[in-house]
């Protein structure tokens, strides 16, 4: 009997190129989908005849209602070892094995700095102006001597902070569980949340999305920021009150924002952020690199092969 494998949200149509899918078995039929279906019913209909589903972390949610509509599903493989959009308990109840892959954090730190520099030196705006025949419209800000506020000093936040130090920035940090000792180890100064937003010339967000962090950055925090300051979010969209951010950007209460993540992804064509000229927007590209894909897709195939051999690896449990 054919083992049917679905690969979801292959936006660039490259999933089958980044791994040797023949290792999934000679009887495996692999189908890659390059679009994202927002309607749960449409997702259920698409996946009804698949035994294995491979997903990119937090692109397509796997909630209980969807899981219960997929009686043929036996294995779910997600990129990364944590996926907040997957109901592990519901999958376990249905007897579905869930496996993960590695998840390099370096590329997201690099993109964070791409957004910071694009904002501070107005790179996208000057690029557009040159193509329209204009020359030198803006005056940029240098990093040296400015203050970088890191919200969340975990593995990724610490990497971003280290780069900030290399740019001669004064780096401060806050997160709910951050200690002065941990901050000192990273060479940064622990401050209160209020001080971080008030003092920073750039606030960059690096906390994990959870019930506690949802809406963590609200209107009061944005109101504390300098009118010359920038907000950068490469973590998760719902961490920031999107309506409050849009209002602050429209009113010019902050200088701009660099955003890679959104409350709804892919972002709707009529989203208000797309109409603002003081933003630099990217379509959730933090981990979208050749290096990342070269790791997660082969490890996805490896997980399928191990599961078929009766020895599942990197198993995720509730």
DRENPARO-407838 format. One record per residue (C-alpha): residue number from 1; residue in three letters; chain; x, y, z. Coordinates in pm, 1 decimal, decimal comma. Layout:
// residues N
resi/resn/chain/x/y/z
NUM/ALA/A/X/Y/Z
...
// end
This chain:
// residues 318
resi/resn/chain/x/y/z
1/UNK/A/0,0/0,0/0,0
2/UNK/A/131,1/345,8/-90,3
3/UNK/A/240,3/570,4/195,1
4/UNK/A/109,2/916,6/108,5
5/UNK/A/318,9/1206,1/238,1
6/UNK/A/208,9/1571,0/224,2
7/UNK/A/457,8/1856,8/251,1
8/UNK/A/275,3/2177,7/340,8
9/UNK/A/343,5/2545,8/277,5
10/UNK/A/635,4/2494,1/42,1
11/UNK/A/613,8/2859,5/-61,3
12/UNK/A/929,8/2860,4/-273,9
13/UNK/A/861,3/2514,1/-424,7
14/UNK/A/1197,8/2380,8/-305,5
15/UNK/A/1117,9/2119,3/-39,8
16/UNK/A/1170,3/1827,5/-273,9
17/UNK/A/1505,3/1969,0/-388,8
18/UNK/A/1657,2/2005,9/-41,5
19/UNK/A/1639,5/1638,4/58,4
20/UNK/A/1656,8/1289,0/-85,4
21/UNK/A/1294,8/1191,8/-39,4
22/UNK/A/1357,0/843,7/-181,1
23/UNK/A/1479,0/756,5/168,4
24/UNK/A/1117,2/777,1/282,2
25/UNK/A/1061,0/446,2/102,1
26/UNK/A/1008,5/314,9/-249,0
27/UNK/A/634,4/301,1/-188,7
28/UNK/A/611,6/664,6/-73,3
29/UNK/A/413,1/915,8/-274,2
30/UNK/A/517,6/1270,8/-186,5
31/UNK/A/301,4/1572,0/-268,8
32/UNK/A/424,2/1924,3/-191,6
33/UNK/A/180,7/2214,7/-165,7
34/UNK/A/301,0/2570,3/-228,0
35/UNK/A/-2,9/2758,6/-96,2
36/UNK/A/-136,5/2822,3/252,3
37/UNK/A/-498,1/2735,8/328,7
38/UNK/A/-650,3/2947,5/602,8
39/UNK/A/-979,4/2756,3/616,6
40/UNK/A/-960,9/2451,3/844,5
41/UNK/A/-1218,1/2265,0/638,8
42/UNK/A/-1011,5/2312,0/325,6
43/UNK/A/-701,0/2186,3/507,2
44/UNK/A/-889,4/1879,2/630,5
45/UNK/A/-1017,4/1802,9/281,3
46/UNK/A/-669,2/1836,4/133,2
47/UNK/A/-506,3/1607,6/388,7
48/UNK/A/-778,8/1345,3/425,2
49/UNK/A/-591,1/1085,9/216,5
50/UNK/A/-242,9/1135,5/361,7
51/UNK/A/-68,1/913,7/616,4
52/UNK/A/219,1/1153,0/688,9
53/UNK/A/213,4/1532,8/698,8
54/UNK/A/529,1/1745,7/705,7
55/UNK/A/488,3/2103,0/822,6
56/UNK/A/702,0/2411,5/859,3
57/UNK/A/677,1/2541,4/1213,5
58/UNK/A/370,7/2755,6/1278,1
59/UNK/A/268,8/2797,1/914,2
60/UNK/A/-34,6/2564,7/925,4
61/UNK/A/-188,6/2511,6/1271,2
62/UNK/A/-275,7/2158,2/1379,9
63/UNK/A/-546,1/2212,5/1642,8
64/UNK/A/-770,8/1944,1/1790,3
65/UNK/A/-1058,4/2012,0/1551,1
66/UNK/A/-833,6/1951,2/1250,6
67/UNK/A/-664,8/1646,3/1401,1
68/UNK/A/-1001,3/1482,6/1461,3
69/UNK/A/-1086,7/1520,8/1091,5
70/UNK/A/-777,2/1328,6/977,3
71/UNK/A/-834,8/961,1/1070,8
72/UNK/A/-568,1/839,0/826,0
73/UNK/A/-290,2/1053,1/976,4
74/UNK/A/-19,9/845,7/1147,8
75/UNK/A/286,8/1074,1/1156,5
76/UNK/A/331,4/1451,0/1177,9
77/UNK/A/679,6/1595,2/1128,9
78/UNK/A/738,2/1959,0/1216,3
79/UNK/A/1050,1/2166,6/1170,0
80/UNK/A/1197,4/2259,0/1505,3
81/UNK/A/1155,1/2088,1/1840,0
82/UNK/A/873,5/2316,5/1952,3
83/UNK/A/563,5/2421,2/1762,9
84/UNK/A/303,2/2629,2/1945,3
85/UNK/A/54,4/2573,1/1661,3
86/UNK/A/40,1/2195,2/1713,7
87/UNK/A/-191,7/2030,2/1968,0
88/UNK/A/33,8/1749,9/2088,6
89/UNK/A/-223,6/1616,7/2332,1
90/UNK/A/-489,0/1579,1/2061,6
91/UNK/A/-243,1/1403,0/1833,9
92/UNK/A/-133,4/1166,7/2111,1
93/UNK/A/-495,4/1075,8/2181,1
94/UNK/A/-534,6/978,8/1815,8
95/UNK/A/-217,4/770,9/1826,0
96/UNK/A/-29,7/1004,7/1590,9
97/UNK/A/348,6/1019,1/1634,5
98/UNK/A/495,7/1369,9/1623,6
99/UNK/A/862,7/1426,3/1541,2
100/UNK/A/1074,3/1738,6/1508,0
101/UNK/A/1397,7/1857,8/1352,7
102/UNK/A/1679,4/2089,1/1448,9
103/UNK/A/1616,5/2463,7/1426,8
104/UNK/A/1914,4/2692,9/1368,7
105/UNK/A/1870,3/3033,5/1532,1
106/UNK/A/2152,0/3222,7/1361,7
107/UNK/A/1963,8/3319,4/1044,2
108/UNK/A/1693,8/3501,8/1241,7
109/UNK/A/1957,2/3705,7/1424,3
110/UNK/A/2105,2/3802,8/1088,6
111/UNK/A/1766,3/3909,4/952,6
112/UNK/A/1704,1/4109,4/1269,7
113/UNK/A/2014,5/4310,2/1196,2
114/UNK/A/1915,9/4345,5/833,0
115/UNK/A/1593,6/4509,7/946,4
116/UNK/A/1769,3/4730,0/1204,0
117/UNK/A/2020,2/4862,0/952,0
118/UNK/A/1754,5/4901,2/682,5
119/UNK/A/1554,6/5119,9/921,4
120/UNK/A/1839,5/5323,8/1066,6
121/UNK/A/1998,2/5398,0/728,7
122/UNK/A/1667,8/5415,9/535,5
123/UNK/A/1797,0/5167,2/279,2
124/UNK/A/1463,8/5060,8/121,3
125/UNK/A/1345,7/5422,4/88,4
126/UNK/A/1668,9/5537,8/-73,6
127/UNK/A/1662,5/5239,1/-308,9
128/UNK/A/1311,6/5333,2/-423,0
129/UNK/A/1408,6/5698,7/-460,8
130/UNK/A/1713,5/5621,1/-675,2
131/UNK/A/1505,9/5405,8/-908,6
132/UNK/A/1271,4/5702,7/-945,9
133/UNK/A/1559,8/5934,5/-1036,6
134/UNK/A/1605,0/6104,3/-698,4
135/UNK/A/1925,2/6132,5/-493,7
136/UNK/A/1986,1/6141,3/-115,7
137/UNK/A/1649,3/6207,8/45,9
138/UNK/A/1717,1/6094,9/402,2
139/UNK/A/1967,7/6136,1/684,7
140/UNK/A/2038,6/5806,7/857,2
141/UNK/A/2124,8/5720,0/1213,9
142/UNK/A/2452,2/5552,0/1306,7
143/UNK/A/2453,4/5262,0/1550,9
144/UNK/A/2756,3/5370,7/1754,5
145/UNK/A/2654,1/5527,7/2082,8
146/UNK/A/2286,4/5435,0/2041,3
147/UNK/A/2099,5/5206,1/2279,0
148/UNK/A/1973,9/4863,4/2174,6
149/UNK/A/1693,7/4721,7/2388,6
150/UNK/A/1667,2/4342,4/2369,9
151/UNK/A/1335,3/4200,6/2486,3
152/UNK/A/1423,4/3839,1/2562,6
153/UNK/A/1787,4/3741,5/2617,8
154/UNK/A/1775,3/3373,4/2527,2
155/UNK/A/1994,2/3205,6/2267,1
156/UNK/A/1871,3/3428,3/1985,2
157/UNK/A/1845,1/3748,3/2187,0
158/UNK/A/2199,5/3703,6/2317,9
159/UNK/A/2327,3/3663,8/1962,5
160/UNK/A/2153,3/3985,7/1857,0
161/UNK/A/2295,1/4162,3/2162,7
162/UNK/A/2648,9/4048,1/2078,4
163/UNK/A/2618,4/4194,0/1729,8
164/UNK/A/2488,5/4516,7/1882,7
165/UNK/A/2801,5/4535,9/2095,7
166/UNK/A/3012,7/4488,5/1782,3
167/UNK/A/2831,9/4791,6/1638,4
168/UNK/A/2939,1/4989,4/1948,8
169/UNK/A/2587,9/5009,5/2088,7
170/UNK/A/2489,1/5032,2/2452,1
171/UNK/A/2285,5/4713,2/2503,5
172/UNK/A/2014,2/4677,9/2765,1
173/UNK/A/1774,3/4387,5/2814,7
174/UNK/A/1459,2/4274,5/2990,2
175/UNK/A/1238,9/3968,4/3002,3
176/UNK/A/1013,4/3831,9/3278,2
177/UNK/A/1270,7/3582,7/3408,2
178/UNK/A/1596,5/3756,9/3319,8
179/UNK/A/1839,4/3797,0/3608,5
180/UNK/A/2115,7/4052,1/3650,2
181/UNK/A/2368,9/3767,5/3653,1
182/UNK/A/2248,5/3627,3/3320,6
183/UNK/A/2249,2/3976,3/3168,1
184/UNK/A/2603,1/4038,2/3293,3
185/UNK/A/2718,4/3709,4/3138,6
186/UNK/A/2597,7/3840,8/2803,0
187/UNK/A/2765,7/4175,8/2863,1
188/UNK/A/2440,6/4370,8/2880,7
189/UNK/A/2260,9/4567,1/3149,5
190/UNK/A/1934,3/4442,6/3299,7
191/UNK/A/1666,5/4712,4/3316,9
192/UNK/A/1294,7/4719,0/3385,6
193/UNK/A/1050,7/4675,5/3100,0
194/UNK/A/952,7/5040,0/3132,7
195/UNK/A/1315,0/5156,4/3114,1
196/UNK/A/1387,3/4935,4/2814,2
197/UNK/A/1117,7/5101,8/2603,4
198/UNK/A/1200,4/5450,7/2730,6
199/UNK/A/1578,0/5432,7/2682,5
200/UNK/A/1621,4/5223,6/2367,0
201/UNK/A/1677,3/5368,1/2021,5
202/UNK/A/1592,9/5023,7/1884,8
203/UNK/A/1375,8/4766,7/2063,0
204/UNK/A/1412,3/4415,5/1924,3
205/UNK/A/1187,1/4128,5/2034,3
206/UNK/A/1313,9/3775,1/2099,2
207/UNK/A/1071,1/3598,1/2332,7
208/UNK/A/880,1/3279,0/2259,9
209/UNK/A/507,0/3313,0/2191,8
210/UNK/A/306,1/3172,5/2482,2
211/UNK/A/-11,6/3266,2/2667,0
212/UNK/A/202,8/3484,6/2892,8
213/UNK/A/383,7/3666,0/2609,7
214/UNK/A/80,2/3720,2/2385,8
215/UNK/A/22,8/4097,0/2380,4
216/UNK/A/336,0/4150,3/2590,3
217/UNK/A/416,6/4469,7/2399,5
218/UNK/A/116,7/4698,2/2427,4
219/UNK/A/13,6/5058,1/2374,7
220/UNK/A/168,7/5171,6/2705,2
221/UNK/A/506,3/5027,8/2606,5
222/UNK/A/497,0/5190,6/2263,0
223/UNK/A/400,9/5521,8/2423,7
224/UNK/A/722,1/5514,2/2626,9
225/UNK/A/941,9/5490,8/2318,5
226/UNK/A/1128,2/5790,1/2180,1
227/UNK/A/976,9/5942,6/1864,0
228/UNK/A/1311,9/5866,4/1696,9
229/UNK/A/1312,8/5499,6/1804,7
230/UNK/A/1241,1/5183,6/1605,5
231/UNK/A/1067,7/4857,8/1694,9
232/UNK/A/1184,7/4530,8/1535,1
233/UNK/A/991,3/4205,1/1564,8
234/UNK/A/1130,9/3880,4/1424,7
235/UNK/A/976,5/3666,8/1702,1
236/UNK/A/599,8/3622,2/1660,8
237/UNK/A/331,8/3868,4/1555,4
238/UNK/A/89,6/3827,1/1847,7
239/UNK/A/358,0/3929,2/2098,8
240/UNK/A/290,3/4287,3/1990,0
241/UNK/A/-49,0/4458,1/2002,1
242/UNK/A/-67,7/4505,7/1625,6
243/UNK/A/-345,2/4766,9/1635,5
244/UNK/A/-150,6/4975,6/1886,9
245/UNK/A/164,9/4949,2/1675,1
246/UNK/A/-17,4/5057,4/1359,8
247/UNK/A/-161,9/5355,8/1546,6
248/UNK/A/181,3/5456,7/1679,3
249/UNK/A/330,7/5432,0/1329,9
250/UNK/A/47,4/5627,8/1169,7
251/UNK/A/73,6/5903,6/1428,0
252/UNK/A/452,6/5918,4/1404,3
253/UNK/A/492,3/5847,5/1774,2
254/UNK/A/780,0/5615,3/1685,3
255/UNK/A/1011,6/5650,5/1385,4
256/UNK/A/934,0/5314,6/1230,4
257/UNK/A/921,3/4938,2/1260,3
258/UNK/A/1089,2/4638,8/1101,0
259/UNK/A/853,9/4341,5/1102,0
260/UNK/A/897,6/3982,7/987,4
261/UNK/A/602,7/3821,3/1169,0
262/UNK/A/229,7/3893,6/1175,7
263/UNK/A/-90,6/3799,0/1350,2
264/UNK/A/-218,6/3641,2/1028,8
265/UNK/A/24,8/3481,9/784,4
266/UNK/A/53,5/3518,4/493,1
267/UNK/A/-36,6/3881,4/556,2
268/UNK/A/-363,9/3987,6/385,6
269/UNK/A/-326,2/4212,8/81,4
270/UNK/A/-530,1/4489,3/248,2
271/UNK/A/-338,5/4484,8/577,4
272/UNK/A/-280,9/4839,6/714,6
273/UNK/A/92,4/4778,6/765,6
274/UNK/A/138,7/4751,2/390,1
275/UNK/A/21,1/5110,1/343,3
276/UNK/A/270,8/5264,3/587,0
277/UNK/A/593,4/5417,1/455,5
278/UNK/A/781,1/5401,2/788,8
279/UNK/A/803,0/5023,0/795,3
280/UNK/A/1037,3/4762,2/653,2
281/UNK/A/841,1/4440,4/606,7
282/UNK/A/958,5/4087,3/527,3
283/UNK/A/739,3/3774,9/485,4
284/UNK/A/855,2/3568,0/785,9
285/UNK/A/1202,2/3510,0/643,8
286/UNK/A/1387,1/3469,6/973,2
287/UNK/A/1476,3/3104,5/920,6
288/UNK/A/1430,1/3093,6/542,3
289/UNK/A/1786,3/3029,0/427,4
290/UNK/A/1964,9/2760,3/230,3
291/UNK/A/2137,5/2645,7/547,6
292/UNK/A/1813,4/2603,4/740,2
293/UNK/A/1631,8/2425,5/458,6
294/UNK/A/1940,6/2211,5/405,0
295/UNK/A/1900,0/2090,7/762,4
296/UNK/A/1527,0/2067,8/826,4
297/UNK/A/1413,8/1892,9/508,3
298/UNK/A/1674,5/1612,7/526,6
299/UNK/A/1592,7/1569,6/896,2
300/UNK/A/1223,3/1552,4/804,8
301/UNK/A/1296,9/1263,3/567,8
302/UNK/A/1519,9/1104,7/832,2
303/UNK/A/1231,4/1121,1/1081,1
304/UNK/A/995,3/951,1/835,8
305/UNK/A/1244,6/672,2/766,8
306/UNK/A/1310,3/616,8/1137,7
307/UNK/A/936,5/603,9/1212,0
308/UNK/A/884,2/351,3/934,0
309/UNK/A/1161,6/138,7/1086,0
310/UNK/A/978,5/140,4/1419,0
311/UNK/A/1237,5/361,6/1587,2
312/UNK/A/1101,1/719,6/1577,3
313/UNK/A/1349,4/995,3/1657,8
314/UNK/A/1314,9/1344,2/1804,5
315/UNK/A/967,1/1257,5/1927,4
316/UNK/A/761,6/1548,4/2067,1
317/UNK/A/520,0/1487,1/2353,4
318/UNK/A/267,7/1704,6/2532,9
// end
